[in-house]
Amino acid sequence: MNKFIFKIIIFVIPVLGLYVVEGFLPSFTFTYRPWEALDFQTKFDFERTFYPNKKVQMEAVGQLCHHTPHAIVKEETWKTDKLGNRNDTFIQNPDVLIIGDSFMAGCCVTQDSTITNLLKSELGDETKIYNIAPGEFSRADYYLSSGIIEKPDLIVYSKSERYVPKSLEEYKDSRSLKTDLKKLFENNSTFSGISVFLDKALRHYSKNWLQARLTNQNGDGVPGVEGSGMFFFNTAAQEDDPNLVRNTDTDLERTKNNIVSYKEYCDANGIDFLFLPMPNKATVYYEYVPFKEQPDYLFKLDSMLRAEGITTVNTLKLYNDYRESNDKLLYHLDDTHWNSTGVYLVSKELAGTIENSRLLARE
Amino acid sequence: MIFTSTSFLIFFTLFYLLYWFVTNKNLRIQNLLLLAGSYFFYALADWRLLAFLVAVSALNYFLGIYIEKTENQLRKRLLLNVGLIQGLGGLIYFKYFNFFIASFNEVLQSLHFNVHVRTLQILLPLGISFFTFKTISYILDVYKGKIEATKDWLVFFNYVSFFPTILSGPIDKARAFVPQLQKKRVFEYSLAVDGMRQILWGMFKKVVIADNILVYTDQIFSNYESLSGSTLLLGAFLYTIQLYADFSGYSDMAIGLGRLLGFNVAKNFNFPFFAQNIADFWRKWHISLTSWLTEYVFTPLSIAFRDYGKLGLILAILINFVLIGIWHGANWTFAVFGFLHGCYFIPLILRGTMNKRKKIAKGKVLPSFRESLNMGATFLLVMLANIIFRADNIGHAWGYFLSILSNPLFSFSTAGMEGINVNPHLLIMLGLSIVMLIFGWFQRNKEHALQFQDMKTSRAFRWSIYYLLAVAIIYYQSSYKQFIYFQF
């Protein structure tokens, strides 16, 4: 028996060694941007999106044409808090809670240019802003119901034009063993460290990197019109996604209904609500796709939501107005996400809307 | 929790250490651990029907004892029938009830009756086809006096629910497996090492070949109307390889796991693609099922029909193979698949060569031209039948056959289906499939392709192969993991 076990160990050590080495390597070793470096890929996340309490600084490129001459290198810094959300620090009692997707999480922008930090500059340092993107509204309900975060004054919910928001699944089991265990793991630095190590060891990034390089994968972006230097998101790969917007009335109706349900949730809990739509790059720069005319999905949605009494920011109009008088880009050429200029404009407009609508009016 | 998952690796490592280091001194405690492990494994797959598995085990355990004890033949027969009704009734209810209702509704509708019988929401117990055949063979053997009924409930419950084989076989017969549970297991180094090799080979077949080929077969079978004849033939070829790699891969892992625990589990595959004719193929494919049906269905039927000569034999074969077909599931495609295979036997029966056995390329490296031709023809027949096996329904299978004949042979129309284009990944998979077959060819007289005992191979050669396979498994593992035969 001992001989057999010895033989197995001898065989397994080099194989396991690969995993162990990967567990110890910096999280960004086999990635081209911080998102994948910090993103949990296995089941060790305990409701967290990114590795908790991490700071990553790396030279990143966009997702649409990485490993090609079109990729543009940019220095990015990412910081996550103890819950694995992209914030400078964890805030338990925020005034503003931001929920959203990769735009709100700050994909492709450095830490100082995230919507959280730019909005804080606009509203003043005394305003406590906490960001839980990427995550749907259900995640916010989990945080609030289980007492991880106290009730904020305002929830800003953002969604990219590309997807219909998911319907709210209210979290009911706030006192279960599962929740207690989750909290235990979330709050304990040893458990967090182990879960991050295991995730790095088991997410097979070296293998994926090797496969990607051997098969020459370089992003699935679609080049825009010649001379524009722009790449656009290829929705063909996501055709099966039921939440992909196909510019139909049904999508508009579903989006509106879900956002109204979020508003009702906030009303019931005494929280103000604001919706912030994020236009697709292909909508803002439609002439470079090229489309004959600008898709009007967000304009229609804006009218529908305003009719329902929902405070919203007309981001597309904001970007259109800016483009009329400025040449500066609002989105990265090699990525589908906004750049720091795009974030800055939105944060300014968002702060203005919050102030004008007296959403954070303090006594 | 499937064999190729990390959770199974953790479970089995812990179980193995407890099995050999903590409970090995006491057979009863070791069997108790084995049962607990088996129930834990089953409950993780679907805990809701664990009680059914326990109840089936308990019923058949008592039936076995009372069948043996009873002197009265009528009562003996009655007890046997209770077991058969439970076994076959359970199978019919769980697997076929809704199928019968649906077929009945279709018949009514075709006769313009406006009646609709409602189907039921039935939870199918995983592995029911496998453990039911175990319990049926057990009570039949006890009834016929071939084996003694086991008085140890722990032994019997373990026989029914042995975790390496409960979900997809092989189907061990009680007379071969129960005695192994009754005697103290002694760790055998060579058995364990061979078990590990067989697991590695099984994982290679499943993770590398079956799971990666699946992407192509799914696309081809879903879009058969717009694909060329050659692509459709390639789809049928790939599916045949996939089915073999998937199921024989699972069987290899199950047998290997059994060996690690000190058991000799029934062999399930014997390099079927080197079969010389269809009878030879079925002696090498899903052996535990075919030997079960041969013993309990085909032999009694052929005895019953013996007065009708070759016609009786044909009838017995057809019934046997239709049963093999529908054992796989409630779909007419399986019945037709079985019937077609039964028909393949007819020329052999008429020529009286069904039972002729001849070792292929005996003492030679390569097969003769005639043997190669026979192998090729048998493979082709199996491949064509597998189109029906894979199809969603008869219409789908028929459409696939028609498309092979009517679509252009080489004009590809793969718009939106990039995967079907000849790409490096597909070529690598075809290459690895050939490697699998070549390995199999040179090891065709062994239990499995990685069995190196009694061979003059250097350690460096063997270990290089182990590591190459391990690297291939790590490199080519895909997200798809479910085994095809879990559904049966």
Contacts between the chains, C-beta under 8 A, distances in Angstrom:
chain1	res1	chain2	res2	distance
A	1	B	20	6.3
A	1	B	187	5.0
A	1	B	189	7.6
A	3	B	189	6.2
A	4	B	187	7.6
A	4	B	189	5.5
A	4	B	192	5.0
A	4	B	193	6.5
A	7	B	193	7.1
A	8	B	196	6.9
A	11	B	463	7.8
A	11	B	466	6.4
A	11	B	470	7.9
A	14	B	467	7.3
A	15	B	467	8.0
A	15	B	470	5.4
A	15	B	474	7.2
A	18	B	474	7.6
A	202	B	6	7.0
A	204	B	474	7.5
A	204	B	477	7.9
A	207	B	474	6.0
A	207	B	475	5.8
A	210	B	475	7.4
A	211	B	475	7.1
A	215	B	424	7.0
A	215	B	425	7.4
